[in-house]
């Protein structure tokens, strides 16, 4: 519940928590201060215009019923959630990937909401936080990209603390407060928590308590360097939440691990990422599937022989609102594994 989260924020449970005092979930009290990624944002009223850079952040705004406030989007990884296809078609897409600074500013945003600091941050490729602040445009960054994570080196950054779904709930809470729709935020969080709980019960009911898995995102060179999920990231959270052992113990979010090492660990389930981008041939899930079934090493793994290869939307492996779908997908795979053994 939102009231629970406000109390938690007050004692510092969420490092990126709001500084706003607890109030009725039906209304935000302005001026509102939000502590976000080491800065304090102040709002004298709910913004009327927001540019959203990052598909997850955009889908959170849509889920909160705020599509009419979104005046431009960018940084898309695949199709929007089915329930938002119609509304998304009415919102200007500034770029599939990274819009220019001037393009964003031209939308006259009263807020820029970004999923990743490498798009808007100290060294943002779209623009720096300082550039937007000089124009009195506040920048809100998804807590999942800065809490317990170091982005100073650029790229994907390094996650020092384990990701948890609380970081997604924090983003929902913050945006709901900023836009004065706290009741919607409460309802959305409760819905996601209920889905998490159902998946956990599904795995418990299966009777399987010793399942292992590996999460394969993509590869620059498919035969030598699969990017697989480490223990601190979102996919590691999915595994841990369901009591599944992630065979990759690295603290890196997406380390590269050789196939021989993965084959020796011989996981029960192989999860392969499905995505719309095509930076590498292995971005195509079917290319991954074909490799697993034909390579002399991977084809001998029990997950391949037993048909326990799971296709998962790549965004469900990342710190996004779709992570809940990843939890559900893996829970179903564990249940099927139990039924087949």
C-alpha positions as CSV (number, residue, x, y, z in Angstrom):
1,X,0.0,0.0,0.0
2,X,1.1,3.6,-0.7
3,X,0.7,4.6,3.0
4,X,3.1,1.7,3.9
5,X,5.6,3.0,1.3
6,X,5.4,6.5,2.7
7,X,6.2,5.3,6.2
8,X,9.1,3.2,4.8
9,X,10.4,6.2,2.9
10,X,10.4,8.3,6.0
11,X,12.8,6.0,7.7
12,X,15.0,5.6,4.7
13,X,14.1,2.1,3.5
14,X,14.3,3.4,-0.1
15,X,17.4,5.4,-0.7
16,X,15.8,7.4,-3.5
17,X,12.7,8.0,-1.4
18,X,10.4,11.0,-1.4
19,X,10.9,13.8,1.1
20,X,7.2,14.6,1.1
21,X,5.4,14.2,4.3
22,X,2.7,11.5,4.5
23,X,-0.6,12.7,3.2
24,X,-3.8,11.4,1.9
25,X,-3.3,9.1,-1.0
26,X,-6.0,11.0,-2.8
27,X,-4.0,14.3,-3.1
28,X,-0.5,15.5,-3.3
29,X,0.4,18.5,-1.2
30,X,2.5,21.1,-3.0
31,X,5.1,22.4,-2.9
32,X,6.4,18.8,-3.2
33,X,10.0,17.8,-2.8
34,X,11.3,14.5,-4.2
35,X,14.8,13.2,-3.4
36,X,16.0,11.5,-6.6
37,X,19.4,10.1,-7.5
38,X,21.3,12.4,-5.2
39,X,19.3,15.6,-6.0
40,X,16.2,17.2,-4.7
41,X,13.4,18.1,-7.2
42,X,10.7,20.6,-6.2
43,X,7.3,20.9,-7.8
44,X,4.9,23.7,-7.1
45,X,2.1,21.9,-9.0
46,X,1.7,18.8,-11.1
47,X,3.5,19.1,-14.4
48,X,1.3,19.4,-17.5
49,X,4.0,18.4,-20.0
50,X,6.5,15.6,-19.6
51,X,9.0,14.0,-22.1
52,X,9.7,10.4,-21.2
53,X,13.0,8.8,-22.3
54,X,12.9,5.0,-21.7
55,X,10.2,2.6,-22.5
56,X,9.7,1.4,-18.9
57,X,9.2,4.9,-17.6
58,X,6.8,5.7,-20.4
59,X,4.8,2.5,-19.7
60,X,4.7,3.5,-16.0
61,X,3.3,6.9,-16.9
62,X,0.7,5.2,-19.2
63,X,-0.2,2.8,-16.4
64,X,-0.8,5.7,-14.1
65,X,-3.3,7.2,-16.6
66,X,-0.9,10.1,-17.5
67,X,-0.7,9.6,-21.3
68,X,-2.3,13.0,-21.9
69,X,0.7,14.6,-20.0
70,X,3.3,12.8,-22.2
71,X,4.3,15.2,-25.0
72,X,7.1,13.0,-26.4
73,X,8.9,9.7,-26.0
74,X,12.2,8.1,-26.9
75,X,14.4,5.1,-26.2
76,X,12.2,2.3,-27.3
77,X,13.3,-1.4,-27.1
78,X,10.2,-3.0,-28.6
79,X,6.5,-2.6,-29.1
80,X,4.5,-0.9,-26.3
81,X,2.4,-3.0,-24.0
82,X,-0.7,-4.2,-25.8
83,X,-3.1,-2.3,-23.6
84,X,-1.4,1.0,-24.5
85,X,-1.1,0.6,-28.3
86,X,-3.9,3.0,-29.1
87,X,-2.9,5.7,-26.6
88,X,0.7,5.4,-27.6
89,X,-0.1,6.1,-31.2
90,X,-1.4,9.5,-30.2
91,X,1.9,10.5,-28.4
92,X,4.7,11.9,-30.5
93,X,7.7,9.6,-30.8
94,X,10.7,11.9,-30.9
95,X,13.1,9.0,-31.7
96,X,13.2,5.2,-31.5
97,X,16.5,5.6,-29.8
98,X,18.1,8.8,-28.6
99,X,16.4,12.2,-29.5
100,X,18.5,15.3,-29.7
101,X,18.6,17.8,-26.8
102,X,16.9,20.5,-28.9
103,X,14.2,18.1,-29.9
104,X,13.4,17.3,-26.3
105,X,13.4,21.0,-25.3
106,X,11.2,21.9,-28.3
107,X,8.4,20.0,-26.6
108,X,8.4,22.5,-23.7
109,X,8.5,19.9,-21.0
110,X,8.0,20.8,-17.4
111,X,9.6,17.5,-16.5
112,X,12.0,15.1,-18.3
113,X,11.7,11.6,-16.9
114,X,14.5,9.2,-17.9
115,X,15.0,5.5,-17.4
116,X,18.8,5.7,-17.7
117,X,21.4,8.2,-16.7
118,X,23.4,7.5,-19.8
119,X,20.6,9.2,-21.7
120,X,20.1,12.1,-19.4
121,X,22.6,12.4,-16.5
122,X,26.0,13.9,-15.6
123,X,27.3,12.7,-19.0
124,X,24.0,12.1,-20.8
125,X,24.1,11.5,-24.6
126,X,20.7,13.2,-25.0
127,X,21.7,16.0,-22.7
128,X,23.2,16.5,-19.3
129,X,21.2,17.2,-16.1
130,X,22.9,20.5,-15.9
131,X,21.8,21.5,-19.4
132,X,18.2,20.8,-18.6
133,X,18.5,22.5,-15.2
134,X,19.8,25.7,-16.8
135,X,16.4,25.8,-18.6
136,X,14.6,25.2,-15.3
137,X,13.5,21.7,-16.6
138,X,13.7,19.2,-13.7
139,X,15.0,15.7,-14.6
140,X,13.6,12.6,-12.8
141,X,15.7,9.4,-13.1
142,X,14.3,5.9,-12.5
143,X,15.7,4.9,-9.1
144,X,16.6,1.5,-10.5
145,X,19.3,3.2,-12.5
146,X,21.0,5.0,-9.6
147,X,20.3,3.4,-6.3
148,X,23.1,1.0,-5.4
149,X,24.5,1.6,-8.9
150,X,27.5,3.5,-10.2
151,X,27.1,5.1,-13.7
152,X,30.2,7.3,-13.7
153,X,32.0,4.9,-16.0
154,X,29.2,5.2,-18.7
155,X,27.4,2.4,-20.5
156,X,25.3,0.1,-18.4
157,X,27.1,1.1,-15.2
158,X,28.0,-1.2,-12.3
159,X,25.4,-2.4,-9.8
160,X,26.9,-2.7,-6.3
161,X,23.7,-3.6,-4.4
162,X,21.1,-6.2,-5.4
163,X,18.2,-4.9,-7.5
164,X,14.8,-5.3,-5.9
165,X,11.3,-4.7,-7.2
166,X,11.0,-2.0,-4.6
167,X,13.0,0.3,-6.9
168,X,10.2,0.0,-9.5
169,X,7.6,0.6,-6.8
170,X,9.6,3.7,-5.8
171,X,9.4,5.1,-9.3
172,X,5.7,4.5,-9.4
173,X,5.3,6.1,-6.0
174,X,7.4,9.2,-7.0
175,X,5.6,9.7,-10.3
176,X,2.2,9.3,-8.7
177,X,3.1,11.9,-6.2
178,X,4.6,14.3,-8.7
179,X,1.4,14.1,-10.9
180,X,-1.1,14.1,-8.0
181,X,-2.4,10.6,-8.7
182,X,-1.3,8.8,-5.6
183,X,-4.5,6.6,-5.5
184,X,-3.5,5.3,-9.0
185,X,0.0,4.6,-7.8
186,X,-1.3,2.6,-4.8
187,X,-3.6,0.5,-7.0
188,X,-0.8,-0.2,-9.5
189,X,1.7,-1.3,-6.9
190,X,-1.0,-3.5,-5.2
191,X,-1.7,-5.2,-8.6
192,X,2.0,-5.9,-9.2
193,X,2.6,-7.2,-5.7
194,X,-0.4,-9.5,-6.1
195,X,1.1,-10.9,-9.3
196,X,4.4,-11.5,-7.6
197,X,2.7,-13.3,-4.8
198,X,0.7,-15.6,-7.2
199,X,3.9,-16.5,-9.0
200,X,5.7,-17.4,-5.8
201,X,2.7,-19.6,-4.8
202,X,2.8,-21.2,-8.2
203,X,6.4,-22.3,-7.7
204,X,5.8,-23.5,-4.2
205,X,2.9,-25.6,-5.3
206,X,5.0,-27.2,-8.0
207,X,7.1,-28.9,-5.3
208,X,10.3,-28.0,-7.1
209,X,12.9,-26.5,-4.7
210,X,16.2,-27.2,-6.5
211,X,15.9,-25.6,-9.9
212,X,18.8,-23.8,-11.6
213,X,18.7,-21.4,-14.6
214,X,20.8,-19.1,-16.8
215,X,19.5,-16.0,-18.4
216,X,21.0,-15.2,-21.9
217,X,20.4,-11.7,-23.0
218,X,22.5,-11.5,-26.3
219,X,26.0,-11.9,-27.7
220,X,28.3,-9.9,-29.8
221,X,29.9,-13.1,-30.9
222,X,27.5,-15.9,-30.3
223,X,30.0,-18.7,-30.0
224,X,32.3,-17.1,-27.5
225,X,30.7,-14.3,-25.4
226,X,27.1,-14.8,-24.3
227,X,25.9,-11.9,-22.1
228,X,24.2,-13.6,-19.2
229,X,22.6,-12.3,-16.0
230,X,24.7,-11.9,-12.9
231,X,23.4,-12.1,-9.4
232,X,22.9,-8.4,-8.7
233,X,20.6,-7.4,-11.5
234,X,17.0,-7.7,-12.4
235,X,17.2,-11.3,-13.7
236,X,19.1,-12.3,-10.6
237,X,16.2,-10.9,-8.6
238,X,13.7,-13.0,-10.6
239,X,15.6,-16.1,-9.9
240,X,16.0,-15.3,-6.2
241,X,12.4,-14.3,-5.8
242,X,11.2,-17.7,-7.0
243,X,13.9,-19.7,-5.2
244,X,15.7,-20.6,-8.5
245,X,19.5,-20.8,-8.5
246,X,21.1,-18.5,-11.0
247,X,24.2,-20.4,-12.1
248,X,26.1,-17.2,-12.7
249,X,27.5,-15.9,-9.4
250,X,29.2,-12.7,-10.8
251,X,28.3,-9.3,-9.3
252,X,28.3,-7.8,-12.7
253,X,24.9,-7.1,-14.2
254,X,25.6,-8.7,-17.6
255,X,28.9,-10.5,-17.5
256,X,30.2,-12.6,-20.5
257,X,30.7,-16.2,-19.6
258,X,32.0,-18.9,-21.9
259,X,29.7,-21.7,-23.1
260,X,32.0,-24.4,-21.6
261,X,31.5,-22.8,-18.1
262,X,27.8,-22.7,-18.6
263,X,27.6,-26.2,-19.9
264,X,29.5,-27.5,-16.8
265,X,27.0,-25.9,-14.6
266,X,24.3,-27.5,-16.8
267,X,21.2,-25.5,-15.6
268,X,17.7,-27.0,-15.7
269,X,16.3,-24.0,-17.6
270,X,17.8,-21.7,-20.2
271,X,16.1,-18.3,-20.5
272,X,16.7,-16.5,-23.8
273,X,15.9,-12.8,-24.4
274,X,13.5,-11.6,-27.1
275,X,13.9,-8.1,-28.3
276,X,13.1,-5.8,-31.2
277,X,16.6,-4.3,-31.6
278,X,19.1,-5.9,-34.0
279,X,22.6,-4.7,-32.9
280,X,23.9,-8.3,-33.0
281,X,22.5,-11.3,-34.8
282,X,21.9,-13.0,-31.4
283,X,19.4,-10.2,-30.6
284,X,17.0,-12.5,-32.5
285,X,15.7,-15.1,-30.1
286,X,15.4,-17.6,-33.0
287,X,19.1,-17.3,-33.7
288,X,19.8,-18.1,-30.0
289,X,17.5,-21.1,-30.2
290,X,19.1,-22.5,-33.3
291,X,22.6,-22.1,-31.8
292,X,21.7,-23.9,-28.6
293,X,20.3,-26.8,-30.6
294,X,23.1,-27.2,-33.0
295,X,26.3,-26.2,-31.2
296,X,28.3,-29.3,-30.2
297,X,28.7,-28.0,-26.6
298,X,25.3,-26.4,-25.9
299,X,23.3,-29.1,-27.6
300,X,24.4,-31.6,-24.9
301,X,23.0,-29.5,-22.0
302,X,20.0,-31.0,-20.3
303,X,17.9,-27.9,-20.7
304,X,18.3,-28.2,-24.5
305,X,17.8,-31.9,-24.6
306,X,14.7,-31.7,-22.4
307,X,13.2,-28.7,-24.3
308,X,13.4,-26.4,-21.2
309,X,14.4,-23.3,-23.1
310,X,12.2,-20.3,-22.2
311,X,11.7,-17.2,-24.5
312,X,11.4,-14.1,-22.3
313,X,10.9,-10.5,-23.4
314,X,14.3,-8.9,-22.8
315,X,12.7,-6.0,-21.0
316,X,11.4,-8.5,-18.5
317,X,15.1,-9.3,-17.6
318,X,15.8,-5.7,-17.0
319,X,14.8,-3.3,-14.2
320,X,11.5,-2.3,-15.7
321,X,7.8,-2.5,-14.9
322,X,7.8,-5.6,-17.2
323,X,9.9,-7.5,-14.7
324,X,6.7,-8.8,-13.3
325,X,6.1,-10.6,-16.6
326,X,9.6,-12.2,-16.2
327,X,8.7,-13.5,-12.8
328,X,5.5,-15.0,-14.2
329,X,7.3,-16.5,-17.2
330,X,9.9,-18.2,-15.1
331,X,7.3,-19.4,-12.6
332,X,5.4,-21.1,-15.5
333,X,8.6,-22.6,-16.7
334,X,9.4,-24.1,-13.3
335,X,5.8,-25.5,-13.1
336,X,6.2,-27.1,-16.6
337,X,9.6,-28.5,-15.6
338,X,8.0,-30.1,-12.5
339,X,5.2,-31.6,-14.6
340,X,7.7,-33.2,-17.1
341,X,10.0,-34.7,-14.5
